[in-house]
């Protein structure tokens, strides 16, 4: 086993890739297939199968991801102080598998799916800081020049695994229902666990630091490093606040509308994609653009100035704001009743993916190199906590923007009109939510369904203080029956239509400007392991 020392000095080069790397990358491929498969269909499942409102479905998905990126702090402490990375990964993977099985078999009520999501979030969170830092642990000062290549492969494995599951899991949900759609990711998580166990004799094992970990974290140097990184990670959290909306969240809900033409229209290859499948292009663009940035863009700009990690991150913050300009315009077209091509959202994904390469991959590598040896899992957990915070902020915005309405009556029949005191404040295409038992049922399906979830305003009768409802996907008039009971809640949103996306553009632009001033004062330092 390699000695636990560090150095920044030059050493004899070793161009061999460590033997444990293929097992780590294969494990990551299968685990990311599982996580992103679940994540890709979660909001659609909650909205379409359990009749959650758009805001509630998006908030649940954000809280799930927030938990998945919060629990890495627990996994990091367990790994760094008590168990080491291998035992931690294996133990949390078992919990992860149990949560996946629970989702596949018992996902028909909010309570059951909430319990399954909690176990999945706890499991994936526990292994997350250990798997990524385990990549760096396989290297020494002799072959540290290969770390960037290994992390690129690692990131490619993430995107191949996520892309395949994002494409197929929505098809499974649409054709075969939630049991198989959640069951396939569960099977892949079992594969991930087995593959990692098979590589146990190939890994360089860095033992837990024990009490020395506390000395490192609470030392003057460790405390200063943590405080500096926390500030950087806050800006990264703002990046994730926008990015995660493209990943099975608000961008997917936008794509539900029949006004978005989801036919790819490629001539010989004519295919109409499902709303939850569109996000798969992010993984494909990652695979295509990583070499472009690595071998073309970074070297080109390197001729004029040093392309530091913090400069890359700063550029990425502004670029992701640009992607929201596009989706904001798309939302404006849809709300106004105009048809818009899927290719506009794909263009937004191109811009968003470029931002991801600038921020996410850079911050991942930056986090590992900045951390002293015994603090690497802890620092990686802090980095992942930025994703948790970003998703928590999304959930916070989605909850805070809900505006209660005063509904007094519902006229049922071939058309459905809702009497609300605020009718004069509505615009056509605005969302209106119904939760709880209100006595009204929707007709037209195999059987009547309760009036619950998110709908759109098709007409406004301000003189009589009422609005007409239409379906959020097909935009068809709502046919209903029953007598209205004022026992549920009727709500809309303060951030209407494109204003929701424009809000995040302003936030990100302000954060980008502030980041420039902070980054100019940050001092970088690299820590890697050396051979005895």
C-alpha positions in Angstrom: 0.0 0.0 0.0 1.2 3.5 -0.8 2.4 5.7 2.0 0.1 8.5 3.1 2.3 11.4 2.3 1.8 14.4 0.0 3.9 16.4 -2.3 3.7 19.0 -5.0 7.2 18.3 -6.3 8.1 16.7 -9.6 8.5 12.9 -9.7 9.3 10.2 -12.3 6.4 9.9 -14.7 4.4 6.7 -14.8 2.0 6.5 -17.8 0.1 3.4 -16.6 -3.5 3.8 -15.6 -4.1 2.3 -12.1 -5.8 -1.2 -12.3 -8.8 -0.2 -10.0 -10.0 2.6 -12.4 -12.0 0.3 -14.7 -14.0 -1.2 -11.8 -14.7 2.3 -10.4 -15.8 3.6 -13.8 -18.0 0.5 -14.4 -19.6 0.9 -11.0 -20.3 4.5 -11.7 -21.9 3.8 -15.0 -24.4 1.3 -13.5 -25.1 3.4 -10.4 -25.7 6.6 -12.5 -28.0 4.5 -14.7 -30.0 3.7 -11.6 -30.1 7.2 -10.1 -30.9 9.1 -13.3 -33.4 6.6 -14.4 -35.4 7.2 -11.3 -34.8 10.9 -11.4 -35.9 11.2 -15.1 -39.4 9.8 -14.5 -40.0 11.0 -11.0 -41.7 14.3 -11.7 -43.8 12.9 -14.6 -44.8 10.0 -12.4 -45.8 12.2 -9.5 -47.8 14.6 -11.7 -49.5 12.1 -14.1 -49.9 9.0 -11.9 -50.3 10.5 -8.4 -51.9 13.8 -9.6 -49.4 16.1 -7.8 -49.5 19.7 -8.9 -46.6 20.9 -11.1 -45.1 22.9 -8.2 -45.5 20.0 -5.7 -44.1 17.5 -8.2 -41.1 19.7 -9.0 -40.6 20.4 -5.3 -40.6 16.7 -4.4 -38.1 16.0 -7.1 -35.9 18.8 -5.9 -36.1 17.7 -2.3 -35.2 14.1 -3.4 -32.1 15.4 -5.2 -31.3 17.7 -2.3 -31.3 14.7 0.0 -29.2 12.7 -2.4 -26.5 15.5 -2.3 -26.9 16.2 1.4 -26.2 12.7 2.7 -22.7 12.7 1.2 -21.6 14.6 4.2 -22.5 11.6 6.4 -20.8 9.2 4.0 -17.7 11.3 3.9 -17.4 11.4 7.7 -18.0 7.7 8.0 -15.4 6.9 5.3 -12.8 9.4 6.5 -13.0 8.8 10.2 -14.3 5.2 10.8 -14.7 2.7 7.9 -12.6 3.8 5.0 -14.1 4.2 1.5 -14.6 0.5 0.5 -16.6 -0.5 3.5 -18.6 2.7 3.3 -19.5 2.2 -0.3 -20.5 -1.4 0.1 -22.7 -0.7 3.2 -24.5 2.3 1.7 -25.0 0.5 -1.6 -27.0 -2.2 0.2 -29.4 0.5 1.6 -29.5 2.0 -1.9 -30.6 -1.4 -3.4 -33.3 -1.7 -0.8 -34.7 1.7 -1.6 -34.8 0.8 -5.3 -36.7 -2.4 -4.6 -39.1 -0.4 -2.5 -39.8 2.1 -5.3 -40.3 -0.7 -7.8 -42.8 -2.6 -5.7 -44.5 0.0 -3.4 -44.7 3.3 -5.3 -48.5 3.7 -5.5 -48.9 6.1 -2.5 -47.1 9.3 -1.6 -46.0 7.8 1.8 -44.6 4.7 0.1 -42.7 6.5 -2.6 -41.4 9.0 -0.1 -39.9 6.2 2.0 -38.3 4.6 -1.1 -36.9 7.9 -2.2 -35.5 8.6 1.2 -33.6 5.2 1.2 -32.3 5.9 -2.4 -31.2 9.4 -1.4 -29.4 8.1 1.7 -27.7 5.3 -0.2 -26.6 7.3 -3.2 -25.5 10.1 -1.0 -23.5 7.9 1.3 -21.4 6.5 -1.6 -21.1 9.6 -3.7 -18.1 11.4 -2.0 -16.3 8.1 -1.7 -16.6 6.9 -5.3 -15.3 10.1 -6.8 -12.5 10.6 -4.4 -11.6 6.9 -4.8 -10.7 7.8 -8.4 -8.0 10.3 -7.2 -6.8 7.9 -4.5 -5.6 5.5 -7.2 -2.9 8.0 -8.3 0.4 9.2 -7.0 2.8 12.0 -7.8 4.2 9.8 -10.5 1.0 9.5 -12.6 -1.0 12.5 -11.4 -0.9 13.8 -15.0 -3.4 11.0 -15.7 -5.9 12.3 -13.1 -7.7 14.6 -15.5 -8.0 11.8 -18.1 -9.4 9.5 -15.5 -11.9 12.0 -14.3 -13.0 12.7 -17.9 -13.6 8.9 -18.3 -15.4 8.9 -15.0 -17.6 11.8 -16.2 -18.2 10.0 -19.5 -19.4 6.9 -17.6 -21.8 9.1 -15.6 -23.2 10.5 -18.8 -23.4 7.2 -20.7 -25.2 5.6 -17.8 -27.5 8.5 -17.3 -28.2 9.0 -21.0 -29.2 5.4 -21.6 -31.5 5.3 -18.6 -33.1 8.7 -19.4 -34.0 7.4 -22.8 -35.4 4.0 -21.8 -37.1 4.6 -18.4 -39.7 7.0 -19.7 -40.6 4.4 -22.4 -41.0 1.8 -19.7 -43.2 4.1 -17.6 -45.3 5.0 -20.6 -45.8 1.5 -21.9 -45.5 -0.8 -18.9 -46.1 1.3 -15.8 -44.0 2.3 -12.8 -43.1 -1.2 -11.6 -40.9 -2.0 -14.6 -39.8 1.7 -15.0 -38.4 1.7 -11.4 -37.4 -2.0 -11.5 -34.8 -1.6 -14.3 -32.8 1.0 -12.3 -33.0 -1.3 -9.3 -31.5 -4.1 -11.3 -28.6 -1.9 -12.4 -27.9 -0.8 -8.8 -27.4 -4.5 -7.9 -25.0 -4.8 -10.9 -23.1 -1.7 -9.6 -22.7 -3.2 -6.2 -21.4 -6.5 -7.5 -18.9 -4.9 -9.9 -17.5 -2.7 -7.1 -17.1 -5.8 -4.8 -15.2 -7.6 -7.6 -12.6 -4.9 -7.8 -11.8 -5.1 -4.1 -8.3 -6.5 -4.6 -7.4 -3.9 -7.3 -8.0 -0.7 -5.4 -5.4 1.4 -3.6 -7.0 1.6 -0.1 -6.4 4.7 1.9 -7.3 3.8 5.6 -9.6 6.0 7.7 -7.8 8.9 9.4 -9.6 8.6 12.7 -8.9 11.4 15.1 -6.3 12.8 12.7 -9.2 13.8 10.5 -10.5 16.1 13.2 -7.1 17.7 13.6 -7.0 18.4 9.8 -10.5 19.8 9.6 -10.2 22.0 12.6 -6.6 23.1 12.0 -5.9 26.7 11.0 -5.1 25.6 7.4 -8.0 23.2 7.2 -10.4 25.8 8.6 -9.3 28.4 6.1 -9.6 26.0 3.2 -13.1 24.9 4.2 -14.3 28.5 4.6 -12.8 29.5 1.2 -14.3 26.5 -0.5 -17.7 27.1 1.1 -17.9 30.5 -0.5 -17.0 29.0 -3.9 -19.5 26.2 -3.4 -22.3 28.7 -2.8 -21.8 30.0 -6.3 -21.7 26.5 -7.6 -25.0 25.9 -5.7 -26.5 28.7 -7.7 -25.4 27.0 -10.8 -27.1 23.7 -9.8 -30.2 25.7 -8.9 -30.6 26.4 -12.6 -29.0 23.2 -14.0 -31.2 20.7 -12.1 -34.3 22.3 -13.6 -33.3 20.7 -16.9 -33.0 17.3 -15.4 -36.5 16.0 -15.1 -37.9 19.1 -13.5 -39.3 22.4 -15.0 -37.9 21.9 -18.5 -39.5 18.4 -18.6 -42.8 19.9 -17.5 -42.5 22.5 -20.2 -42.0 19.8 -22.8 -45.3 18.2 -21.8 -47.3 20.8 -23.7 -48.7 19.7 -27.1 -47.6 23.1 -28.4 -44.1 21.8 -28.3 -43.6 19.8 -31.5 -41.6 16.8 -30.2 -41.0 15.2 -33.6 -37.3 15.2 -34.3 -38.1 15.7 -38.0 -34.9 14.2 -39.4 -36.2 13.1 -42.7 -35.4 9.4 -43.0 -35.5 9.1 -39.2 -38.8 10.5 -38.0 -39.3 10.0 -34.3 -41.5 11.7 -31.6 -39.8 11.8 -28.2 -41.5 11.7 -24.8 -41.1 14.8 -22.6 -38.9 13.0 -20.1 -36.6 11.7 -22.9 -35.5 15.2 -24.1 -33.1 15.6 -21.2 -31.0 12.7 -22.7 -29.4 15.1 -25.1 -27.5 16.6 -22.2 -25.4 13.4 -21.8 -24.8 13.2 -25.5 -23.6 16.8 -25.7 -21.3 16.1 -22.7 -19.7 13.2 -24.6 -19.3 15.4 -27.7 -18.2 18.6 -26.1 -15.7 17.4 -23.5 -13.0 16.7 -26.2 -13.9 20.0 -27.8 -13.2 21.9 -24.6 -10.2 19.8 -23.6 -8.4 19.9 -26.9 -9.7 23.0 -28.7 -11.3 25.6 -26.6 -9.0 25.5 -23.5 -5.8 25.4 -25.5 -7.0 28.2 -27.8 -7.8 30.6 -25.0 -4.7 29.4 -23.2 -2.7 31.3 -25.8 -4.0 34.6 -24.6 -4.4 34.0 -20.8 -4.2 31.2 -18.2 -7.4 29.2 -18.2 -7.6 28.6 -14.5 -10.4 26.5 -12.9 -12.0 29.5 -11.3 -12.1 31.4 -14.6 -13.8 28.3 -16.2 -16.4 28.3 -13.4 -17.0 32.0 -13.7 -17.7 31.7 -17.5 -20.0 28.8 -16.8 -22.2 30.8 -14.5 -23.0 33.3 -17.2 -23.4 30.6 -19.8 -26.1 28.7 -17.8 -28.0 32.0 -17.5 -28.0 32.2 -21.3 -29.7 28.8 -21.5 -32.6 30.1 -19.4 -33.0 33.0 -21.9 -33.9 30.3 -24.4 -36.3 28.3 -22.3 -37.9 31.6 -21.1 -38.7 32.5 -24.7 -40.1 29.0 -25.3 -42.4 29.4 -22.3 -43.6 32.7 -23.6 -44.5 31.1 -26.9 -46.4 28.2 -25.3 -48.3 30.5 -22.9 -49.3 32.7 -25.8 -50.7 29.6 -27.6 -47.9 29.4 -30.3 -46.4 26.2 -31.4 -42.6 25.8 -30.9 -40.1 23.2 -32.1 -38.4 20.8 -29.8 -35.1 21.9 -31.4 -35.3 25.2 -29.4 -35.1 23.3 -26.1 -32.3 21.2 -27.6 -30.4 24.4 -28.4 -30.9 25.4 -24.7 -29.4 22.1 -23.7 -26.3 22.8 -25.9 -25.7 26.0 -24.0 -26.5 24.4 -20.6 -24.1 21.5 -21.4 -21.3 23.9 -22.2 -21.9 25.5 -18.8 -21.9 22.1 -17.1 -18.4 21.3 -18.5 -17.1 24.7 -17.4 -18.5 24.4 -13.9 -19.2 20.8 -12.9 -16.2 18.9 -14.3 -13.9 21.8 -13.3 -15.2 22.0 -9.8 -15.0 18.2 -9.3 -11.3 18.1 -10.3 -10.7 21.4 -8.4 -12.2 20.0 -5.2 -10.0 16.9 -5.2 -6.8 18.8 -5.8 -7.5 21.4 -3.2 -8.1 18.9 -0.4 -5.4 17.5 1.9 -5.2 13.7 1.7 -7.2 12.9 4.9 -9.9 15.5 4.0 -10.6 14.5 0.4 -14.0 12.8 1.1 -15.0 15.6 3.4 -14.2 18.3 0.8 -15.9 16.3 -1.9 -19.0 16.1 0.3 -18.9 19.9 0.7 -18.8 20.1 -3.1 -21.8 17.8 -3.4 -23.6 19.7 -0.7 -23.6 22.6 -3.2 -26.0 20.5 -5.4 -28.1 19.8 -2.3 -28.3 23.5 -1.6 -29.1 24.3 -5.2 -32.0 21.8 -5.2 -33.2 23.0 -1.8 -33.3 26.6 -3.3 -35.4 25.3 -6.2 -37.8 23.6 -3.8 -37.9 26.9 -1.8 -38.7 29.0 -4.9 -41.4 26.5 -6.1 -43.0 26.6 -2.6 -42.7 30.3 -2.1 -44.2 31.2 -5.5 -47.5 29.5 -4.8 -50.3 32.0 -4.6 -53.6 31.0 -2.8 -56.8 31.8 -4.6 -60.3 32.4 -3.2 -62.5 30.0 -5.2 -66.2 29.9 -4.4 -67.8 27.8 -7.1 -67.1 25.4 -10.0 -69.5 25.1 -13.0 -69.2 21.6 -14.4 -70.2 20.1 -17.8 -68.6 20.2 -21.3 -66.7 23.3 -20.1 -65.4 23.9 -16.6 -65.5 27.3 -15.1 -64.0 28.3 -11.7 -65.3 31.3 -9.9 -62.3 33.1 -8.3 -62.1 36.6 -6.8 -58.8 37.1 -8.6 -60.1 36.3 -12.1 -59.1 39.7 -13.4 -55.5 39.1 -12.6 -55.1 36.0 -14.7 -53.6 35.7 -18.2 -54.4 33.1 -20.8 -52.3 30.0 -20.4 -51.6 30.7 -16.7 -51.4 27.6 -14.4 -54.0 26.9 -11.7 -53.6 24.1 -9.1 -56.2 22.0 -7.3 -55.3 19.9 -4.3 -57.5 17.9 -1.9 -61.0 16.5 -2.3 -63.3 19.2 -3.9 -66.1 16.9 -5.1 -65.4 17.5 -8.8 -64.4 14.6 -11.2 -62.8 14.8 -14.7 -64.5 12.8 -17.4 -63.1 11.5 -20.7 -60.8 8.8 -19.5 -61.3 5.1 -18.7 -62.9 6.2 -15.5 -63.6 9.5 -13.7 -60.5 11.1 -12.1 -60.6 13.7 -9.2 -60.0 17.3 -10.1 -56.5 17.4 -8.7 -53.2 18.6 -10.1 -52.2 21.5 -12.4 -54.4 22.9 -15.2 -54.4 26.0 -17.5 -56.6 29.0 -17.9 -58.1 29.0 -21.4 -60.6 31.9 -21.1 -61.1 34.7 -18.6 -64.5 36.2 -17.8 -63.4 39.1 -15.6 -67.0 40.6 -15.4 -68.3 37.4 -13.7 -65.0 36.7 -11.8 -64.5 33.3 -13.4 -61.9 31.4 -15.5 -62.3 28.4 -17.8 -60.0 25.4 -17.4 -58.1 23.4 -20.0 -55.8 20.4 -19.8 -52.1 21.3 -19.3 -50.9 18.8 -22.0 -53.4 18.8 -24.8 -54.9 22.2 -23.9 -58.4 20.8 -24.5 -61.4 22.0 -22.5 -62.0 20.1 -19.3 -65.2 18.0 -19.1 -66.3 17.5 -15.5 -69.1 16.5 -13.2 -70.0 16.8 -9.5 -70.8 19.5 -6.9 -68.0 21.7 -5.7 -67.0 21.5 -2.0 -64.7 24.1 -0.5 -62.6 21.5 1.2 -59.5 21.6 -1.0 -57.1 24.3 -2.1 -57.0 26.3 -5.3 -53.8 28.1 -6.1 -51.7 29.7 -8.8 -48.2 31.1 -9.0 -46.6 34.6 -8.4 -44.0 33.8 -11.1 -46.3 33.4 -14.2 -45.0 31.6 -17.3 -41.7 33.0 -18.6 -41.2 35.2 -15.5 -40.3 32.0 -13.6 -37.3 31.5 -15.9 -36.4 35.2 -16.1 -36.2 35.3 -12.3 -33.4 32.7 -12.3 -31.6 34.6 -15.1 -31.3 37.7 -13.0 -30.2 35.7 -9.9 -27.5 33.9 -11.9 -26.2 37.1 -13.6 -25.8 38.8 -10.2 -24.0 35.8 -8.7 -21.7 35.7 -11.7 -20.6 39.2 -11.2 -20.0 38.7 -7.5 -18.0 35.5 -8.2 -15.5 37.4 -10.4 -14.4 39.5 -7.5 -14.1 36.6 -5.1 -12.2 34.3 -7.5 -9.6 37.0 -8.2 -8.5 36.7 -4.6 -8.5 32.9 -4.1 -5.1 31.1 -3.8 -5.0 27.6 -5.2 -3.0 24.7 -3.7 -2.6 21.1 -5.0 -2.5 18.0 -2.8 -1.8 14.5 -4.2 -0.5 11.2 -2.8 3.2 10.2 -3.3 4.8 6.8 -3.2 6.8 5.8 -0.2 
